[in-house]
Amino acid sequence: MLELLNDFCGGLPNVVIGLFMCLGLMWIYKVRHFCADVELMIGRPVSVYWKAMWCVISPVIMVVGSKQILSHTTWLYVGNQTF
């Protein structure tokens, strides 16, 4: 049962949710508003590194990772039969 949940609930759905959260936060709410909020919370400006991670690098990694997950085929083995 745990393996079933791990195979079907742990991979792609979480990657897709994270991708849409990054896209929505950075391109709908806008980076400058988010960075201003973070600066208000931590008391110093946000570096270019974090802006690049939030806007470009993380979404690209998630898209590449989801492509890898989708290209992986899972075979169901029941006894001696493969489905």
N, C-alpha and C positions, 0 to 999 in steps of 0.2 A: 504494500500500500504506500509506504513512504517513497519507494522508488518511482511509483506511478506519479505521485505529486511532484517529485523532483524533476521528472522528465517533462511534464506537461505544464507545470505552474511556475517553475523556477527560472526558465531561460528567457524565451522570447517575450512573453507578456511584460516582464519587468524591464527589459531593455526598451520596449516600445513606450512604456509609461515614462521612463526616464528621458527618452529622446524627446517626447512631446513636452515634458516639463521644461527641458532646456530650451527648446525652440520657443515655447510660449513665454517663458520668463525673459529670454534675451531679445526676442524679436517682436513681441507684442507689448510687453511691459517696458521694454527698451533698456539697454545696458546702462545708460547714464542714470536712470532712475534707480535701478537696482544698486549700482555702485554708490550713489548718494545715500541710499538706505544703509548699506553696509558701512560706509564711512561714518555715518551718524552712530551706528552701534559700536564700532570698534575704536573710533576716535582718530583714525588716520586714513589717508587715501588708499584706495585699492590699487595694487600694482598692475602693470600691463600683463604680467604673467597670468593672473587670475582672470582678467578680462578675456584673454585669448583662450584659456581653458574653458570658460563658461560658454563662449560664443562659437568657437571653431573646433577646437581639439576634441572636447567631449562628445559633441554630436557626431563628428566624423568617426570616432572610435565606436560609438554605439551603432552607427549605420553599418560599418564594416563587421562588427560583431554580430549584428542581426543577420547579415548576409551569410556569415559562417554558420549560424544556427539554422537558418533556412536550408542551406545546402547539405546539412547533415541529415541523412536518412536513418530512421530507426526501424529495425526489423523486430517483429514480434515472434518470439519463439515459444511454442506450446508443444511440449513433448519433443517429438522428432520432426514436427512440421514447422515450416517457416511461412509466415503470412506477410 
